[in-house]
Amino acid sequence: MASPIPVLVLASVHHLLFLGLIVMMATQLALLRVRPVPVIRLAKLDQGYGLCAGLILIFGLIRILHTEKGWDAYLSNPFFWGKMAVFGLVALLSIIPTVSFLGWRKQWAGDRGWQPRETDIQRMHRIVLTEMVLVGVILVMAAAMARWPF
């Protein structure tokens, strides 16, 4: 059996990374309401968002492989697979804002007065909001996963 302290540390870091991800998405949503749009801040937040998502995967994998439950417990848990599917969907959706924010940053670097079109800003807002809702679904599935079977 794994030592309880490293298990607690791994779980805590994993959960805090999700909190960081949510804070970054909420900040992106708020910044997408500001005019003029702070293009550089959005792009930097998106980098942090990507880093958090990557670390969530790494710490999740470490938890699966090096804690008492082990991989077999996850293979048979439908909520684990649901959570992974939704995480994958969020990852795919996040490509759209990432590409847009990088393009916006490039445009802004060439012309400091440049601003994205309002329709593009609203589209990014809808996508980030959708991602945030889906992260909420991931958290609900995580709670169900931890209690499976009911």
N, CA and C of each residue as an Amber inpcrd file, in Angstrom:
protein
   450
   0.8490000  -1.1970000   0.0000000   0.0000000   0.0000000   0.0000000
   0.8840000   1.2460000   0.0000000   0.4840000   2.2450000  -0.7310000
   1.2440000   3.4920000  -0.8290000   1.1570000   4.2640000   0.4840000
   2.1940000   5.0260000   0.7450000   2.2100000   5.8630000   1.9340000
   1.1190000   6.9230000   1.8370000   0.3750000   7.2040000   2.9360000
  -0.7320000   8.1600000   2.8510000  -0.2980000   9.5940000   2.5700000
   0.8920000   9.9800000   2.9920000   1.3060000  11.3710000   2.7720000
   1.5450000  11.6550000   1.2930000   2.3480000  10.8410000   0.5650000
   2.4850000  11.1180000  -0.8670000   1.1560000  11.0170000  -1.6100000
   0.2830000  10.1050000  -1.2090000  -1.0240000   9.9920000  -1.8450000
  -1.7990000  11.2880000  -1.6350000  -1.7590000  11.8130000  -0.4160000
  -2.4340000  13.0680000  -0.1100000  -1.8210000  14.2140000  -0.9090000
  -0.5090000  14.2390000  -1.0020000   0.1700000  15.3020000  -1.7540000
  -0.2060000  15.2310000  -3.2340000  -0.1710000  14.0320000  -3.7970000
  -0.5300000  13.8770000  -5.2160000  -1.9690000  14.3120000  -5.4730000
  -2.8850000  13.8780000  -4.6150000  -4.2970000  14.2520000  -4.7850000
  -4.4700000  15.7550000  -4.6250000  -3.7990000  16.3300000  -3.6450000
  -3.9250000  17.7720000  -3.3980000  -3.4030000  18.5870000  -4.5810000
  -2.2430000  18.2210000  -5.0980000  -1.6760000  18.9460000  -6.2440000
  -2.6030000  18.8020000  -7.4530000  -3.1050000  17.6000000  -7.6780000
  -4.0190000  17.3560000  -8.7950000  -5.2550000  18.2560000  -8.6900000
  -5.8250000  18.3340000  -7.5000000  -7.0170000  19.1590000  -7.2880000
  -6.7020000  20.6510000  -7.3900000  -5.5660000  21.0680000  -6.8560000
  -5.1900000  22.4820000  -6.9410000  -4.9170000  22.9000000  -8.3850000
  -4.3920000  21.9970000  -9.1850000  -4.1970000  22.3030000 -10.6020000
  -5.5330000  22.5280000 -11.3050000  -6.5470000  21.7350000 -10.9350000
  -7.8820000  21.9740000 -11.4950000  -8.4040000  23.3430000 -11.0710000
  -8.1530000  23.7080000  -9.8240000  -8.5650000  25.0330000  -9.3570000
  -7.8650000  26.1170000 -10.1870000  -6.5720000  25.9490000 -10.4200000
  -5.8220000  26.9050000 -11.2420000  -6.3870000  26.9930000 -12.6430000
  -6.7500000  25.8560000 -13.2180000  -7.3450000  25.8340000 -14.5520000
  -8.6470000  26.6300000 -14.5770000  -9.4740000  26.4300000 -13.5740000
 -10.7630000  27.1290000 -13.4980000 -10.5470000  28.6300000 -13.3310000
  -9.6030000  29.0130000 -12.4970000  -9.3130000  30.4360000 -12.2920000
  -8.8420000  31.0710000 -13.6040000  -8.0060000  30.3670000 -14.3450000
  -7.5260000  30.9220000 -15.6130000  -8.6550000  31.0570000 -16.6270000
  -9.5420000  30.0830000 -16.6700000 -10.6830000  30.1860000 -17.5960000
 -11.6050000  31.3320000 -17.1800000 -11.8600000  31.4690000 -15.8820000
 -12.7240000  32.5600000 -15.4140000 -12.0880000  33.9120000 -15.7360000
 -10.7850000  34.0100000 -15.5910000 -10.0870000  35.2520000 -15.9220000
 -10.1570000  35.5250000 -17.4260000  -9.9930000  34.4890000 -18.2350000
 -10.1400000  34.6720000 -19.6870000 -11.5370000  35.1890000 -20.0190000
 -12.5580000  34.6010000 -19.3960000 -13.9320000  35.0490000 -19.6480000
 -14.0940000  36.5250000 -19.2950000 -13.5310000  36.9230000 -18.1570000
 -13.6290000  38.3260000 -17.7400000 -12.8830000  39.2310000 -18.7150000
 -11.6950000  38.8300000 -19.1390000 -10.9040000  39.6580000 -20.0540000
 -11.5440000  39.7650000 -21.4400000 -12.3010000  38.7490000 -21.8240000
 -12.9940000  38.8100000 -23.1140000 -14.1790000  39.7790000 -23.0770000
 -14.5010000  40.3100000 -21.9040000 -15.5520000  41.3320000 -21.7680000
 -14.9750000  42.7490000 -21.7190000 -13.6600000  42.8470000 -21.5810000
 -12.9850000  44.1480000 -21.4790000 -12.7210000  44.6960000 -22.8760000
 -12.9110000  46.0130000 -23.0290000 -12.5720000  46.6770000 -24.2940000
 -11.6340000  47.8270000 -23.9860000 -10.5400000  47.9820000 -24.6720000
 -10.0460000  47.0640000 -25.6760000  -9.6070000  45.7350000 -25.0480000
  -9.6960000  44.6770000 -25.8300000  -9.3340000  43.3440000 -25.3540000
  -7.8350000  43.3060000 -25.0630000  -7.4570000  42.8680000 -23.8490000
  -6.0270000  42.7620000 -23.5160000  -5.4180000  41.4970000 -24.1300000
  -5.0560000  41.6070000 -25.3850000  -4.6220000  40.4740000 -26.1960000
  -3.4380000  39.7340000 -25.5690000  -2.4410000  40.4420000 -25.1110000
  -1.2390000  39.8120000 -24.5500000  -1.5920000  39.0350000 -23.2760000
  -2.3990000  39.6250000 -22.4130000  -2.8040000  38.9290000 -21.1810000
  -3.5760000  37.6610000 -21.4900000  -4.4560000  37.7140000 -22.4880000
  -5.2060000  36.5160000 -22.8810000  -4.2580000  35.4160000 -23.3570000
  -3.2960000  35.7780000 -24.1820000  -2.3530000  34.7900000 -24.7040000
  -1.5140000  34.1870000 -23.5760000  -1.0780000  35.0050000 -22.6290000
  -0.2850000  34.4920000 -21.5020000  -1.1270000  33.5800000 -20.6080000
  -2.3630000  33.9680000 -20.3500000  -3.2660000  33.1120000 -19.5740000
  -3.4770000  31.7790000 -20.2710000  -3.5910000  31.8160000 -21.5760000
  -3.7910000  30.5840000 -22.3290000  -2.5820000  29.6630000 -22.2010000
  -1.3930000  30.2340000 -22.1470000  -0.1870000  29.4220000 -21.9250000
  -0.2480000  28.7560000 -20.5460000  -0.6620000  29.5170000 -19.5470000
  -0.8030000  28.9590000 -18.2020000  -1.8620000  27.8730000 -18.1560000
  -2.9500000  28.0900000 -18.8750000  -4.0300000  27.1090000 -18.9800000
  -3.4900000  25.7990000 -19.5620000  -2.7270000  25.9010000 -20.6320000
  -2.1440000  24.7090000 -21.2550000  -1.1780000  23.9930000 -20.3240000
  -0.3720000  24.7600000 -19.6000000   0.5660000  24.1750000 -18.6370000
  -0.1980000  23.4370000 -17.5420000  -1.2350000  24.0630000 -17.0040000
  -2.0500000  23.4120000 -15.9660000  -2.6690000  22.1190000 -16.4880000
  -3.2120000  22.1590000 -17.6950000  -3.8440000  20.9660000 -18.2650000
  -2.8270000  19.8350000 -18.4150000  -1.6330000  20.1720000 -18.8790000
  -0.5820000  19.1610000 -19.0080000  -0.1840000  18.5750000 -17.6630000
  -0.0390000  19.4470000 -16.6610000   0.3150000  18.9720000 -15.3230000
  -0.8060000  18.1420000 -14.6980000  -2.0510000  18.4870000 -14.9930000
  -3.1760000  17.6760000 -14.5150000  -3.0480000  16.2550000 -15.0530000
  -2.7400000  16.1270000 -16.3280000  -2.5640000  14.7970000 -16.9170000
  -1.3940000  14.0500000 -16.2780000  -0.2860000  14.7340000 -16.0980000
   0.9030000  14.0970000 -15.5100000   0.6140000  13.6270000 -14.0810000
   0.0590000  14.5150000 -13.2490000  -0.2230000  14.1220000 -11.8660000
  -1.3190000  13.0670000 -11.7980000  -2.2840000  13.1200000 -12.7070000
  -3.3140000  12.0790000 -12.7510000  -2.7090000  10.7310000 -13.0830000
  -1.8070000  10.7040000 -14.0560000  -1.1490000   9.4540000 -14.4230000
  -0.3020000   8.9150000 -13.2680000   0.4100000   9.7950000 -12.5960000
   1.2010000   9.3720000 -11.4330000   0.2810000   8.7780000 -10.3730000
  -0.8620000   9.4110000 -10.1480000  -1.8130000   8.8900000  -9.1580000
  -2.3150000   7.5030000  -9.5560000  -2.6000000   7.3280000 -10.8220000
  -3.0970000   6.0230000 -11.2960000  -2.0420000   4.9400000 -11.0990000
  -0.8090000   5.2590000 -11.4500000   0.2420000   4.2480000 -11.4600000
   0.8990000   4.0080000 -10.1060000   0.8500000   4.9880000  -9.2060000
   1.6440000   4.8760000  -7.9800000   0.8470000   5.0170000  -6.6910000
  -0.4360000   4.8230000  -6.7410000  -1.2030000   4.8410000  -5.4980000
  -1.9250000   3.5160000  -5.3290000  -2.5890000   3.3480000  -4.2000000
  -3.1150000   2.0450000  -3.8110000  -4.1620000   1.4610000  -4.7580000
  -4.9430000   2.2790000  -5.4290000  -5.9730000   1.7460000  -6.3230000
  -5.3670000   1.0160000  -7.5120000  -4.3880000   1.6270000  -8.1280000
  -3.7540000   1.0120000  -9.2820000  -4.6040000   1.1120000 -10.5400000
  -3.9830000   0.7700000 -11.6550000  -4.5940000   0.9110000 -12.9740000
  -5.8610000   0.0780000 -13.1290000  -5.8790000  -1.1320000 -12.5860000
  -7.0330000  -2.0210000 -12.7690000  -8.3270000  -1.4110000 -12.2490000
  -8.2580000  -0.6740000 -11.1510000  -9.4590000  -0.0430000 -10.6000000
 -10.0190000   1.0060000 -11.5660000  -9.1520000   1.6470000 -12.3060000
  -9.5980000   2.6740000 -13.2420000 -10.1710000   2.0700000 -14.5280000
  -9.5820000   0.9720000 -14.9810000 -10.0440000   0.3380000 -16.2170000
 -11.5190000  -0.0480000 -16.1660000 -11.9880000  -0.4480000 -15.0040000
 -13.3690000  -0.9220000 -14.8780000 -14.3360000   0.1680000 -14.4180000
 -13.8620000   1.3950000 -14.2750000 -14.6970000   2.4740000 -13.7490000
 -15.2400000   3.3200000 -14.9060000 -16.5540000   3.2640000 -15.1490000
 -17.1150000   4.0210000 -16.2740000 -16.9600000   5.5370000 -16.1090000
 -16.9220000   6.0200000 -14.8760000 -16.7730000   7.4600000 -14.6610000
 -15.3640000   7.9350000 -14.9970000 -14.3830000   7.0550000 -14.8170000
 -13.0160000   7.3950000 -15.2310000 -12.9780000   7.6340000 -16.7440000
 -13.5770000   6.7200000 -17.4950000 -13.5580000   6.8470000 -18.9550000
 -14.4010000   8.0340000 -19.4130000 -15.5040000   8.2920000 -18.7080000
 -16.2990000   9.4760000 -19.0290000 -15.5100000  10.7480000 -18.7840000
 -14.7990000  10.7600000 -17.6700000 -13.9710000  11.9140000 -17.3280000
 -12.8770000  12.1220000 -18.3670000 -12.2510000  11.0470000 -18.8110000
 -11.2040000  11.1510000 -19.8280000 -11.7860000  11.6450000 -21.1600000
 -12.9750000  11.1720000 -21.5080000 -13.6020000  11.6090000 -22.7600000
 -13.9140000  13.1040000 -22.7110000 -14.4540000  13.5760000 -21.5960000
 -14.7760000  14.9970000 -21.4790000 -13.4910000  15.8290000 -21.4450000
 -12.4490000  15.3440000 -20.7680000 -11.1660000  16.0430000 -20.7520000
 -10.6310000  16.1670000 -22.1810000 -10.7450000  15.0910000 -22.9600000
 -10.3220000  15.1290000 -24.3570000 -11.1140000  16.1460000 -25.1660000
 -12.4150000  16.2170000 -24.9110000 -13.2610000  17.1930000 -25.5980000
 -12.8430000  18.6160000 -25.2430000 -12.5690000  18.8550000 -23.9560000
 -12.0980000  20.1780000 -23.5340000 -10.7660000  20.4980000 -24.2160000
  -9.8840000  19.5160000 -24.2870000  -8.5840000  19.7350000 -24.9380000
  -8.7700000  20.1110000 -26.4100000  -9.6580000  19.4120000 -27.0880000
  -9.9140000  19.7300000 -28.4930000 -10.5220000  21.1200000 -28.6530000
 -11.4950000  21.4420000 -27.8020000 -12.1130000  22.7720000 -27.8650000
 -11.0940000  23.8740000 -27.5920000 -10.1620000  23.6140000 -26.6900000
  -9.2020000  24.6440000 -26.2930000  -8.2380000  25.0160000 -27.4110000
  -8.1490000  24.1750000 -28.4290000  -7.2750000  24.4860000 -29.5680000
  -7.7510000  25.7590000 -30.2730000  -9.0610000  25.9310000 -30.3450000
  -9.6180000  27.0810000 -31.0760000  -9.2030000  28.4120000 -30.4300000
  -9.4310000  28.6020000 -29.1120000  -8.9520000  29.8530000 -28.5090000
  -7.4310000  29.9960000 -28.5530000  -6.7120000  28.8950000 -28.3660000
  -5.2510000  28.9870000 -28.3870000  -4.7630000  29.5210000 -29.7280000
  -5.2500000  28.9570000 -30.8090000  -4.8500000  29.4120000 -32.1440000
  -5.2800000  30.8670000 -32.3560000  -6.4990000  31.1920000 -31.9180000
  -6.9840000  32.5700000 -32.0720000  -6.1490000  33.5480000 -31.2750000
  -5.8900000  33.2380000 -30.0050000  -5.1290000  34.1560000 -29.1520000
  -3.7110000  34.3570000 -29.6870000  -3.1090000  33.2940000 -30.2150000
  -1.7750000  33.4380000 -30.8080000  -1.8280000  34.3320000 -32.0470000
  -2.8610000  34.1590000 -32.8620000  -3.0310000  35.0150000 -34.0360000
  -3.2880000  36.4610000 -33.6420000  -4.1360000  36.6340000 -32.6120000
  -4.4130000  37.9900000 -32.1300000  -3.1320000  38.6440000 -31.6380000
  -2.3170000  37.8710000 -30.9090000  -1.0670000  38.4020000 -30.3680000
  -0.1360000  38.8450000 -31.4980000  -0.0810000  38.0290000 -32.5450000
   0.7710000  38.3600000 -33.6930000   0.2680000  39.6360000 -34.3770000
  -1.0350000  39.7270000 -34.5820000  -1.6220000  40.9300000 -35.1950000
  -1.3270000  42.1630000 -34.3420000  -1.5110000  42.0180000 -33.0370000
  -1.3110000  43.1310000 -32.1170000   0.1540000  43.5680000 -32.0950000
   1.0720000  42.6020000 -32.2050000   2.5090000  42.9440000 -32.2110000
   2.8560000  43.7950000 -33.4290000   2.1670000  43.5610000 -34.5450000
   2.4180000  44.3370000 -35.7550000   1.7210000  45.6830000 -35.7480000
   0.6520000  45.7990000 -34.9600000  -0.1310000  47.0450000 -34.9000000
  -0.7450000  47.1350000 -33.5110000  -0.1140000  47.9250000 -32.6360000
  -0.5280000  48.0020000 -31.2250000  -1.9560000  48.4980000 -31.0380000
  -2.5620000  49.0310000 -32.0590000  -3.9460000  49.4840000 -31.9710000
  -4.9440000  48.4440000 -32.4670000  -4.4270000  47.3180000 -32.9950000
  -5.2900000  46.2920000 -33.5710000  -6.1590000  45.6460000 -32.4940000
  -7.3900000  45.3440000 -32.8710000  -8.3120000  44.6210000 -31.9890000
  -9.0580000  43.5720000 -32.8120000  -9.3360000  42.4230000 -32.1940000
 -10.1020000  41.3980000 -32.9080000 -11.5330000  41.8680000 -33.1550000
 -12.1740000  41.2800000 -34.1470000 -13.5690000  41.6060000 -34.4350000
 -14.4540000  41.1680000 -33.2720000 -15.5120000  41.8930000 -33.0560000
 -16.4320000  41.5870000 -31.9540000 -17.0050000  40.1690000 -32.0740000
 -17.2930000  39.7490000 -33.2860000 -17.8310000  38.3900000 -33.4740000
 -16.8120000  37.3290000 -33.0570000 -15.5290000  37.5830000 -33.3220000
 -14.4770000  36.6370000 -32.9200000 -14.3290000  36.6110000 -31.3960000
 -14.4200000  37.7790000 -30.7850000 -14.3320000  37.8570000 -29.3180000
 -15.4850000  37.0750000 -28.6910000 -16.6880000  37.2890000 -29.1950000
 -17.8610000  36.5930000 -28.6460000 -17.7610000  35.0820000 -28.8530000
 -17.2260000  34.6740000 -29.9920000 -17.0370000  33.2340000 -30.2540000
 -16.0660000  32.6320000 -29.2460000 -14.9640000  33.3350000 -28.9730000
 -13.9970000  32.8280000 -27.9970000 -14.6320000  32.7590000 -26.6100000
 -15.4490000  33.7400000 -26.2780000 -16.1310000  33.7420000 -24.9840000
 -17.0210000  32.5090000 -24.8560000 -17.7860000  32.2090000 -25.8990000
 -18.6720000  31.0330000 -25.8670000 -17.8790000  29.7340000 -25.7260000
 -16.7730000  29.6500000 -26.4340000 -15.9600000  28.4260000 -26.3770000
 -15.3420000  28.2520000 -24.9970000 -14.7590000  29.3110000 -24.4420000
 -14.1450000  29.2120000 -23.1080000 -15.2160000  28.9040000 -22.0600000
 -16.3850000  29.5110000 -22.1790000 -17.4820000  29.2130000 -21.2530000
 -17.8950000  27.7480000 -21.3630000 -17.9710000  27.2290000 -22.5660000
 -18.2960000  25.8140000 -22.7680000 -17.2360000  24.9220000 -22.1290000
 -15.9730000  25.2770000 -22.3130000 -14.8810000  24.5210000 -21.6850000
 -15.0520000  24.5110000 -20.1610000 -15.3910000  25.6680000 -19.6100000
 -15.5330000  25.7770000 -18.1580000 -16.6720000  24.8940000 -17.6460000
 -17.7830000  24.8830000 -18.3460000 -18.9100000  24.0170000 -17.9690000
 -18.4710000  22.5530000 -18.0300000 -17.7500000  22.1950000 -19.0720000
 -17.2780000  20.8180000 -19.2100000 -16.2840000  20.4350000 -18.1150000
 -15.4620000  21.3690000 -17.6690000 -14.5670000  21.0870000 -16.5430000
 -15.4040000  20.8070000 -15.2880000 -16.5170000  21.5200000 -15.1300000
 -17.4340000  21.2050000 -14.0290000 -17.9610000  19.7830000 -14.1330000
 -18.2720000  19.3460000 -15.3380000 -18.7150000  17.9580000 -15.5550000
 -17.6010000  16.9880000 -15.1690000 -16.3680000  17.3070000 -15.5150000
 -15.2220000  16.4650000 -15.1430000 -15.1520000  16.3170000 -13.6280000
 -15.3290000  17.4210000 -12.9090000 -15.2470000  17.3680000 -11.4420000
 -16.3630000  16.5240000 -10.8450000 -17.5580000  16.6130000 -11.4090000
 -18.6670000  15.7760000 -10.9340000 -18.3500000  14.3050000 -11.2150000
 -17.8310000  14.0160000 -12.3920000 -17.4550000  12.6340000 -12.7160000
 -16.3340000  12.1260000 -11.8110000 -15.4210000  13.0050000 -11.4280000
 -14.3370000  12.6130000 -10.5250000 -14.8990000  12.1980000  -9.1660000
 -15.8850000  12.9470000  -8.6820000 -16.5090000  12.5910000  -7.4080000
 -17.2360000  11.2520000  -7.5410000 -17.9300000  11.0310000  -8.6450000
 -18.6090000   9.7620000  -8.8740000 -17.5970000   8.6200000  -9.0260000
 -16.5240000   8.9030000  -9.7060000 -15.4790000   7.9050000  -9.9120000
 -14.8960000   7.4250000  -8.5790000 -14.6790000   8.3580000  -7.6710000
 -14.0890000   8.0210000  -6.3740000 -15.0380000   7.1710000  -5.5220000
 -16.3130000   7.2320000  -5.8130000 -17.2960000   6.5060000  -5.0050000
 -17.8360000   5.2610000  -5.7170000 -17.3430000   4.9740000  -6.8950000
 -17.8090000   3.8270000  -7.6750000 -17.2280000   2.5460000  -7.1030000
 -17.9330000   1.4460000  -6.9960000 -19.3720000   1.3320000  -7.2480000
 -20.1760000   1.9330000  -6.0990000 -21.3350000   2.4380000  -6.4260000
 -22.1660000   3.1230000  -5.4310000 -22.7350000   2.1390000  -4.4410000
